[in-house]
């Protein structure tokens, strides 16, 4: 957005310089050309086609101005946050580094399968959103409180930042279906044919008799 602003400002300044120079060097001719242009434009706009063209052009210009104003006035998320606990200077930490530090500390907790922290800087504070995947037997209130304490310790004590809002989203690992958990029965033992004139061998323990 800054590059676009510079390009627009440079073009406007160049146009104003050229117009001003033309008026200074040739004032009568410049006024005559401007009057003829205004007269021709008024004649064209008095027609229905000219009015439609003017309406469309002005609406497009208004829409472009609204978009540019929105892009100019919106708050761009900061990629760094200032460290509070420092004297005699200023230090800033990248938001990405804060997320990596949180993920390293929270991934080591038991019953936690994965952690995806999202960090956003808001002034002098950082807002934290934790997306957590846990096992089925986890105690959600206790685990959430534990992760909140570790997050606050990492942010405020280890990194010297101020913690703003924090939200935790917990989801469990999917449970396997009953069919998958049900043990598969062993196939029956094949019958061995007995030659004629011989007795069948006695059944082994655990097998039904013949």
N, C-alpha and C positions, 0 to 999 in steps of 0.2 A: 504493500500500500504506500509506503514511503517513496518508492521509485516512481509509482504512478503519479503521486502528488508532485514530485519534482518535475516530471515530464510536462504535466499540465501547466504548472506555474511558468516553466521556461518558455513554452509555446505562447502563452498569453503575454508574457513580457516582451517576447520578440515581436509579436503582432502589434502591441501597443507602441513599441519603438518605431516600427516601420510606418505605422499610421501617423504618428506624431511627426516623424521626419518628412513625410509627404505633405502634411498640412503646412509645416514651416517653410519648405522649399517652394511648393506650388499651392498656396492657399486658395486662389480663385478656382483653379482646376479641380482641386480636391473637393471644394464645396459644390461645384457644378456636378461632378461625378456622383457625389453622395446624394444630391437632390434628384438626379435622374434615376438613380437606383431606388430611392424611396418612392418616387412617382410610379415607376414600373412595378414595384412590389405592391403598391396600393391598387393598381389596376388589375394585377393578377389575382390578388386576394378578394377583389370584389366579385369574382366569378365563383360559382359553386365548386368547381374543381380546385380552385385556389384555396377556398375556405376549408375543404376537406383535407387538403395537403397540409395546411397550416395547423389544423387541429391534431392530425396524427403526429406531426413533427413536435408540437408542443407537449403532447402527452408522452411521447417517447423521451423528450428532454426532462420532463418532470420525473418520470420513472427512474431515469439514470441519476438524477440528482438525489432522489430518495435512497437509492442503493449506495451511492457514494457517501452520503451522510451516515447511513447505518454502518458502513465499513469503517468510516473515520471515527465514529463515536463509540463503537463497541469496545468492550474491554478484552484485550488479548491476554490469555492466560500467561502468567510469568513462568519462565523455565527455571528460575532460581529463587531462593528465599534467603533473607538476611539472617545471619547468626546473631543471637542476642548477647550471649555471654562472652563478650570480647571487649577489651579496653584498649584505647589508643588507636583504633582503626576500625575497619569494616571488613567482614568476611561474608561470602555468599556461598550457598550450597546448591548444587543442581537438584532439581526435583527428582530426576531419574536416579540419582545416588541415594536419595532418601528412600525411594521405593525398593531399591536393591538391598539396602541395609535392613529394612523391615522384613523383607522376604527371607533373608538369611537367618534372622533371629526367630521368626515365627515358624519356619519350616522344620525346626528342630524339636518342636513340641510333640509329645506322643498323641496318637489318635488324629493327627493332622496330616492329610495326604498331600494337599497342595494349598498354596496361598498366593493370591494375585492382588497385591496392594496397588491402589490408584491414589496418587498424591497430587494435590493442586494447591498452589500458593495463593493466599488471599491476604494481601497486605503483608503484615509481619507474622502471619500465622500460616499453618499448613492444615488443610482438610484431608482426612484419611478415609478411604473406603476399602474395606477388606472383603474380598471374595474368597471364601474358605470351603474346601472340600474335606469332610471328615469321615470317620468310620461310623457304623451304625450304633455302636455302643457308647458314643460320646455323651457326656452330660453337657447340654448346650449352654445353660446359664453359667455353670462353673467354667467351661472352656472359654466362653465369651469374655467373662470377667478376667480370666488369666491373660488372654490375648490383649485386652484393653490395657491392663497394667504393664505388660511388656512393651506395647506400642508407646505408651506415655513415657516409660523409662528410656526407650531408645530415642524418641523425639526430643524430650526436654533435657534429660540428664546426659546422654551420650553425645547428642548432636547440637545441643544448645539452642534449640528452636522452640517456638511456641505452638502447642497443639490447639487447633481450632475444633471443628466438628469432626466426629468420628462415627462411622456406621459400619456394621458388620453384617455380611450376608453369608449364611451357613447353608450348605447343601451336603447331603449324605451320598456316599458311594452307592450305586444301585445294588439292590438285593437280588441274588440269583433266583430264578423261578424254582418252584417245587419239583418240576420235572428234571431240572438240571441237578438239584441236590439229591434226588432220590437215587439210591444205589442200584446199579444194574445187576440183575440176577444172572448167576453163572449158567451157561448152557448145560443141558443134561449130558451125562457121559454117554458116549456111543456104545451100542450093544455089540458084543463080540459074538459072531456066529459060532455055534458048537458043532464040531463034526459028528456025523452019525456014529453011534456005537460008543460014544464017550459021554460021561456025565458032565453036566455044567459045573463050573467051579463055584464054590460057595461065595455068596455076596460079601463084599468088603464091609467093614463096620461103617455105619452111616448111610448105606445104600439099601433100598428096598429089595426084598427077596424076589426071585423070579417065580 
